């Protein structure tokens, strides 16, 4: 079983605010970016729709930096 706070691609923290009960009321970083559908399609079928990707695997770090959004 996969944990909702871990990236299904690399296993690192996905920094998802919705997966953490302490921050679930905050908007997640993923709402501020556009993830290329090809990135999602490249995931093996058994890893899709389990949890959010981390910013690195989603290839959106530059978008987050440009928006002034910090995920730690």
C-alpha positions in Angstrom: 0.0 0.0 0.0 1.3 3.4 -1.0 1.3 6.3 1.5 -0.4 9.5 0.2 2.4 11.7 1.4 5.1 9.9 -0.7 5.7 10.4 -4.4 4.8 7.2 -6.2 7.6 7.7 -8.7 10.6 8.2 -6.3 9.3 7.5 -2.8 10.3 10.9 -1.4 8.0 13.3 0.3 5.6 14.9 -2.2 5.1 17.9 0.0 1.3 17.5 -0.4 -0.4 19.8 2.1 -3.6 17.7 1.6 -1.9 14.5 2.7 -0.9 16.0 6.0 -3.8 16.5 8.5 -1.9 19.4 10.1 -1.9 21.3 6.8 -4.9 19.8 4.9 -6.8 23.1 5.1 -4.1 24.8 3.0 -3.9 24.9 -0.7 -1.4 22.5 -2.1 1.6 23.5 -4.3 0.2 21.5 -7.2 -2.7 23.9 -7.6 -0.2 26.6 -8.8 1.5 24.6 -11.6 0.7 22.8 -14.8 2.0 19.2 -14.9 2.7 18.0 -18.4 0.3 15.1 -19.2 3.3 13.3 -20.8 4.9 13.2 -17.3 1.9 11.5 -15.9 1.5 9.1 -18.9 5.2 8.1 -18.4 4.3 6.6 -15.0 3.7 2.9 -15.0 0.0 2.2 -14.8 0.3 0.6 -11.4 1.7 3.9 -9.9 -0.9 6.3 -11.3 -3.5 7.8 -9.1 -2.0 6.6 -5.9 -0.6 9.9 -4.6 0.8 13.2 -5.8 4.1 13.3 -7.5 6.9 15.4 -5.8 7.8 18.7 -7.5 11.0 17.1 -8.9 9.2 14.1 -10.5 6.4 16.4 -11.7 9.1 18.5 -13.4 7.6 21.8 -12.0 10.3 23.2 -9.8 10.9 26.2 -12.2 7.1 27.0 -12.1 7.1 26.9 -8.4 10.1 29.1 -8.1 8.7 31.6 -10.6 5.4 31.7 -8.6 7.4 32.3 -5.3 6.0 29.1 -3.9 8.3 27.1 -1.5 7.9 23.4 -0.8 10.2 22.0 1.8 
